[in-house]
């Protein structure tokens, strides 16, 4: 009974993470596109070190470029990892659960990197409302990814214990 509950909770959190990472990917992609389209006119008035950066983001501060790129990477990796983890959790055996935990750990670490840059951007100051939404979603998804990873790891321990009981 507990195994079925943890399996369905893990799948629910994986679906939630997939949706959150999808929203993060959409917002970050929009920001990259907006930065590319407006970088020529916006960066022409900057001094030489800022003009060298290939994408100047006119919707934020100087940390926005790094934050947007890393959130785009974390969003794409998170979406792929969520799909792979859903497939592995549905099978619910130790080797597949270990693979799901490993991919969730990698995604969580990338999300923590993007979250750190979001905190830096918040600390520096002014940001557009779209970037504030991206910052908030990145912070929220880092917590839900940690919970999801914990649920999958708890499922690994449940499966291992039930397998050991059956061997006795």
N, C-alpha and C positions, 0 to 999 in steps of 0.2 A: 504494500500500500504506500509506504513512504517513498519507494523507488518511483512509482508512477507519478506521485505528486511532485517530486523533485525534477523528474523528466519534463513534465508539462510546464513547470515554473521556468526551467531553463530554456525551453523552446519559446515560451512567452517573452522572456527577457531578450532572447536572440532576435525575435521578430521586432520588438521595440527598438533594439539597437540598430537593426537594419534600417528601420524607418528614420531614426535620428541621424545615422550616418548618411543616409540619402539626402536628407534636408541639408546637412552640413556640406555635402558635395555640391548640391545645387547652388547654395549661397556663395560658397567659395569660388565656384566656376563663374558665377555672375561677376564677382568682384575681380577675378583675373581678367575677364573679358572687358569689363569697364575700365580697368587699369591700362590694358593694352590700347583700347580705343582713345583714351584721353591722355596718355603719357606724353605724347609729343608736345602738345600745347602746354600741359601743366609743368613738365620738367624743363622747358626752355628757359624759365626764369630762375631756375635753381643754380647753385654754384656747382663747380665741376665734380666733386665727389658724388653728389646726389644724382647728377646726370648720367653717371656711368652705370648705375643700377638699371638693368634692362626694362623693368616694369616699375614705374613710379605710381603709387596708388594715391589718387587725389581724394579719396574718401577716408582719411584717417591720419595717423601720425607716422613717424618713421619706422615704427615697429610693425605696421600693418602689412607690409609686403611679406615679411618673413612669416607672420602669423597666418596670412591667407594661403601661402604656398604650403605650409606644413599642415594646415587644416584640410586642404584639398587632398594631400597625400594620405592623411589619417582617415579621411572620409571614404576614399576609394578602397583603401586596405581594409577598413572596417566593414564596408558593405560586402566585400569578397569573403572576409573572414566569417561574417555572420552567416552567409549562405553555406559555406563549407561546414561551419559548426552545427548548423541546423541538420544538415545531412548526417553528420557524425553522431549527434545526440539522438537522432531518430533510431539509429542502429543500436545504441546503448550497450556497447561492450567495452572492455577496458582499453583496448588499443585505439578505438575510435574516440573515446572520451579523452584519452591522453593527447591525441592530435587536436581535438577541439580546444583543450586547455592551452596547448602550446600556441595555437593561432590566436586565441583570445589574449594571451599574455603579450604577444608581439603587437597586437592592435592596441592594447591598453597602454603599452609603453609609448607608441607613436602618439596616442591621444594625450598622454601626459606631457609630451613634448609640446604639442600644440596648445595644451592648457597653460603651460608655463609661459608661452609666448602671449597667450590671451591675457594672463595676469600682468605681464609686462606692459602690454598695450593699455590695459586699464590703468596701470600705475602712471604711465606717461601722460595720459589725459585724453583730450577730445577724440571722439570717434562717432562715426555716422550711426544711425539707428540700425542699419543692416549689419554693420560690424558688431554692434552691441548684441544683436540677436545671435550672431555667429559665436561671439564670446560666451554667451550664456549657454548655448547648445553644446559647445565644446566642454564646458565645465560640467554640465549635467551628464553628458554621455561618458565622461571619464568615470563618474560614480556608478552609472548603470553598467558599464563594462566591467568594473571591479566586482559588482554584485553577481553579474552573469558568470564571470570567471570562477568566483567562489562556489556558485551553485553547480557548475560543471565539475569542479574538483570534489565537491561533496558527493556528487553522483559517482565519481570514480571510486571513492572510498566505500560507498554503499555496494557497488557492483563487486568490488574486491572482497568485501566481508561476506556477501552472499555466496560468492564462488568458493571461499574457504569453508563456509558452513556446509556446502554441498559435498565437498571433498572428504569431509569427516565421516 
